[in-house]
Amino acid sequence: MRRPRSSLVAALLGACLILGACNQGGSTTSSRTEPAASTAEAAQDQTNSAPGVSIHRRTDSPAPPSPSPSSTPSARSTASTRSKPSATPAPPADPPAGYVSVSAPTAGVTFAVPADWSVYNTFDDATNQEIADHLETDVASIKNSTGLMDLMTLAPARDSLGVMEGVFCLKLALPMDATTIESTVRKSASDSGGNVDVFTSTESTNGTIYYGIVSSADNYALVGRVYLPNSSGSYVTTYVYASSTERLQELISVLATTLR
């Protein structure tokens, strides 16, 4: 049985171009949202030309359940220049049973992922080859991506629909507001032929987390495009992969409650 090539690789390549454009277009320490907005929009234009990996729908398994629309209001009305914790934010929780803390040291965030996942923070030739073997793809695609990543975590095996669960963070953190984040998520999904099934927010010790859940008609993998605030209030672009909305929400919920 032939498995679909990993959608994670395609997104990694797209993420490379996003981060590359941000590095050229703006400072990570700027407190103005207008440069961040222009940088994010320019980066999404670059994503369209990413050398992606073809993804084919499996024919040997039933399709996953359709994502249900979120009843949570859009984050448009909560836009602010930087993420601001509530007056008395709850302290970050310890990792729940079966989870372990991992860090993206350059971006400045720590959160929990399943304890049996592989965790990578450095990406030498041997590590890149290990990741390529795990994802069943060529090492060149991995090398083009991991140099721009701060953290990559991967499940030990694909799930029943052939999707490799994982979470990874880019190195760059930008000051962004809710409107810019939502626009970035929706434009990226539209440019790649995907659909934003949910866009919402949740609170953390560091401030408000914004995220969109993106689906595609020709791919079982759902992508959570999550924007995690670090302790300085800048946002770290984070990607979460799973084959159902429920599983994505579960992983994102743990990220939110353990974020520090």
C-alpha positions as CSV (number, residue, x, y, z in Angstrom):
1,M,0.0,0.0,0.0
2,R,1.4,3.4,-1.0
3,R,1.2,6.1,1.7
4,P,0.6,9.7,0.7
5,R,3.8,11.8,0.9
6,S,3.9,13.8,4.0
7,S,2.0,17.1,3.9
8,L,4.3,18.2,6.7
9,V,7.2,18.5,4.3
10,A,5.2,20.8,1.9
11,A,4.3,23.0,4.8
12,L,7.9,23.1,6.0
13,L,9.1,24.4,2.7
14,G,6.4,27.0,2.7
15,A,7.4,28.0,6.2
16,C,10.9,28.5,5.1
17,L,9.8,31.1,2.6
18,I,7.6,32.8,5.2
19,L,10.5,33.1,7.6
20,G,13.0,34.1,4.9
21,A,10.7,37.0,3.8
22,C,10.3,38.1,7.4
23,N,14.0,38.2,8.0
24,Q,14.4,40.5,5.0
25,G,11.4,42.7,5.7
26,G,11.3,43.6,9.4
27,S,12.9,43.6,12.8
28,T,11.9,41.1,15.5
29,T,12.0,43.8,18.1
30,S,9.8,46.4,16.4
31,S,6.7,47.3,18.4
32,R,4.7,48.6,15.5
33,T,2.1,46.3,13.9
34,E,2.1,47.9,10.4
35,P,5.6,46.6,9.4
36,A,4.7,43.2,10.9
37,A,1.5,43.2,8.8
38,S,3.3,44.1,5.6
39,T,6.0,41.5,6.3
40,A,3.4,38.8,7.0
41,E,1.4,39.6,3.8
42,A,4.6,39.6,1.7
43,A,5.6,36.4,3.2
44,Q,2.3,34.7,2.2
45,D,2.9,35.8,-1.4
46,Q,6.3,34.1,-1.3
47,T,4.6,30.9,0.0
48,N,2.7,30.4,-3.2
49,S,5.9,29.6,-5.1
50,A,7.2,27.1,-2.5
51,P,8.5,23.8,-4.1
52,G,5.9,21.7,-2.3
53,V,5.4,18.0,-2.2
54,S,2.4,16.4,-4.0
55,I,-0.2,15.0,-1.6
56,H,-2.8,12.4,-2.6
57,R,-5.9,11.3,-0.8
58,R,-5.8,7.8,0.6
59,T,-8.4,5.4,-0.9
60,D,-8.0,2.6,1.6
61,S,-9.5,4.4,4.7
62,P,-12.7,6.3,5.3
63,A,-12.5,10.1,5.2
64,P,-12.2,11.8,8.6
65,P,-15.2,13.6,10.0
66,S,-15.8,17.1,8.7
67,P,-14.6,19.8,11.1
68,S,-17.4,21.5,13.0
69,P,-17.6,25.3,12.9
70,S,-16.4,26.9,16.1
71,S,-19.0,28.7,18.2
72,T,-16.2,31.0,19.6
73,P,-16.5,34.5,18.2
74,S,-13.8,35.7,15.7
75,A,-10.8,37.3,17.3
76,R,-11.2,40.4,15.1
77,S,-12.7,42.4,17.9
78,T,-9.9,41.6,20.3
79,A,-7.1,43.1,18.2
80,S,-4.3,44.8,20.1
81,T,-0.7,45.9,19.2
82,R,0.8,43.2,21.4
83,S,-0.4,40.2,23.3
84,K,-1.5,41.3,26.8
85,P,-2.1,38.8,29.6
86,S,-5.2,39.3,31.7
87,A,-4.8,41.1,35.1
88,T,-4.5,37.8,37.0
89,P,-3.3,35.2,34.4
90,A,-3.3,31.6,35.6
91,P,0.2,30.2,36.0
92,P,1.3,27.7,33.3
93,A,0.2,24.2,34.2
94,D,2.6,21.3,34.5
95,P,2.5,18.9,31.6
96,P,-0.4,16.5,31.9
97,A,0.1,12.7,32.2
98,G,1.7,11.4,29.0
99,Y,3.2,14.8,28.0
100,V,6.6,16.4,28.4
101,S,7.8,20.0,28.2
102,V,9.7,21.1,25.1
103,S,11.3,24.5,24.2
104,A,11.9,26.7,21.2
105,P,14.8,28.6,22.8
106,T,15.3,31.3,20.1
107,A,11.6,32.1,19.8
108,G,11.3,32.0,23.6
109,V,8.4,29.6,24.2
110,T,8.1,26.4,26.2
111,F,5.0,24.1,26.1
112,A,4.1,20.4,26.3
113,V,3.8,17.7,23.7
114,P,3.1,13.9,23.9
115,A,6.0,12.3,25.8
116,D,6.6,9.6,23.1
117,W,7.3,12.2,20.3
118,S,10.7,12.8,18.9
119,V,12.1,16.3,19.7
120,Y,14.6,18.2,17.6
121,N,16.2,21.6,18.4
122,T,19.5,21.2,16.4
123,F,19.6,20.1,12.8
124,D,22.9,18.7,11.7
125,D,23.3,16.3,8.7
126,A,22.6,13.2,10.8
127,T,19.5,14.7,12.3
128,N,18.2,15.9,9.0
129,Q,18.7,12.4,7.6
130,E,16.8,10.9,10.6
131,I,13.9,13.3,10.0
132,A,13.8,12.5,6.3
133,D,13.8,8.8,7.0
134,H,11.0,9.2,9.5
135,L,8.9,11.3,7.1
136,E,9.8,9.0,4.1
137,T,11.0,12.0,2.0
138,D,14.3,13.2,0.6
139,V,16.8,14.8,2.9
140,A,17.2,17.9,0.6
141,S,13.7,18.9,1.3
142,I,14.4,18.7,5.1
143,K,17.7,20.6,4.9
144,N,15.9,23.4,3.1
145,S,13.5,23.7,6.0
146,T,15.2,22.9,9.3
147,G,17.8,25.7,9.2
148,L,14.9,28.1,9.8
149,M,13.2,26.1,12.5
150,D,13.6,26.4,16.3
151,L,11.7,23.3,17.3
152,M,10.4,20.2,15.6
153,T,8.5,17.4,17.2
154,L,7.1,14.3,15.5
155,A,4.9,11.4,16.5
156,P,6.6,7.9,16.5
157,A,4.4,6.7,13.6
158,R,1.5,7.8,11.3
159,D,-2.0,7.5,12.5
160,S,-4.7,5.3,11.0
161,L,-5.3,7.8,8.1
162,G,-1.6,8.0,7.3
163,V,-1.1,11.4,8.9
164,M,2.1,12.1,10.9
165,E,1.2,14.2,13.9
166,G,3.7,16.9,14.9
167,V,4.3,20.4,16.2
168,F,7.0,22.8,15.1
169,C,8.0,26.4,15.7
170,L,9.8,28.9,13.6
171,K,12.7,30.9,15.0
172,L,11.2,34.3,14.3
173,A,8.8,36.1,16.7
174,L,7.0,39.2,15.4
175,P,4.7,41.8,17.1
176,M,1.4,41.1,15.4
177,D,-2.3,41.9,16.2
178,A,-5.3,39.7,15.9
179,T,-6.5,41.2,12.6
180,T,-3.1,40.7,11.0
181,I,-2.9,37.1,12.3
182,E,-6.4,36.2,11.0
183,S,-5.7,37.9,7.6
184,T,-2.4,36.0,7.3
185,V,-4.0,32.6,8.2
186,R,-6.9,33.1,5.7
187,K,-4.7,34.4,2.9
188,S,-2.3,31.5,3.3
189,A,-5.1,29.0,3.3
190,S,-6.7,30.6,0.2
191,D,-3.4,30.7,-1.7
192,S,-2.8,27.0,-1.1
193,G,-6.4,25.9,-2.0
194,G,-7.3,25.2,1.6
195,N,-10.2,26.4,3.8
196,V,-10.1,27.9,7.3
197,D,-12.6,25.8,9.2
198,V,-12.1,27.5,12.5
199,F,-10.4,30.8,13.6
200,T,-10.5,31.5,17.3
201,S,-8.4,32.4,20.3
202,T,-7.6,31.1,23.8
203,E,-5.8,32.5,26.8
204,S,-2.4,31.6,28.2
205,T,-0.1,32.9,30.9
206,N,1.8,34.8,28.1
207,G,-1.4,36.4,26.7
208,T,-3.9,35.6,23.9
209,I,-3.1,32.7,21.5
210,Y,-4.7,33.0,18.1
211,Y,-5.1,30.0,15.7
212,G,-6.8,28.8,12.6
213,I,-7.6,25.2,11.6
214,V,-7.0,24.7,7.9
215,S,-8.3,21.8,5.8
216,S,-7.8,20.8,2.2
217,A,-10.1,18.7,0.0
218,D,-7.2,16.5,-1.3
219,N,-5.4,15.9,2.0
220,Y,-6.4,14.1,5.2
221,A,-4.0,16.2,7.3
222,L,-5.5,19.2,9.2
223,V,-3.1,22.0,10.0
224,G,-3.4,24.2,13.1
225,R,-1.7,27.5,12.4
226,V,-1.1,28.7,15.9
227,Y,0.4,32.0,17.0
228,L,2.0,31.7,20.4
229,P,2.9,34.8,22.4
230,N,6.3,34.7,24.1
231,S,7.0,36.5,27.3
232,S,7.8,39.7,25.4
233,G,4.4,39.7,23.7
234,S,5.7,38.9,20.2
235,Y,4.1,36.0,18.3
236,V,5.8,32.7,17.4
237,T,4.4,31.0,14.3
238,T,3.7,27.4,15.2
239,Y,2.2,24.5,13.2
240,V,0.3,21.6,14.6
241,Y,-0.7,18.5,12.5
242,A,-3.4,15.9,13.0
243,S,-6.1,14.2,11.1
244,S,-9.1,15.4,13.1
245,T,-10.3,18.7,14.6
246,E,-10.8,17.1,17.9
247,R,-7.2,15.9,18.1
248,L,-5.9,19.3,17.0
249,Q,-8.0,21.0,19.6
250,E,-6.6,18.6,22.2
251,L,-3.0,19.3,21.3
252,I,-3.6,23.1,21.1
253,S,-5.3,23.1,24.5
254,V,-2.3,21.5,26.1
255,L,0.0,24.0,24.3
256,A,-2.1,26.8,25.7
257,T,-2.3,25.6,29.3
258,T,1.4,24.8,29.6
259,L,2.8,27.7,27.6
260,R,5.5,29.8,29.3
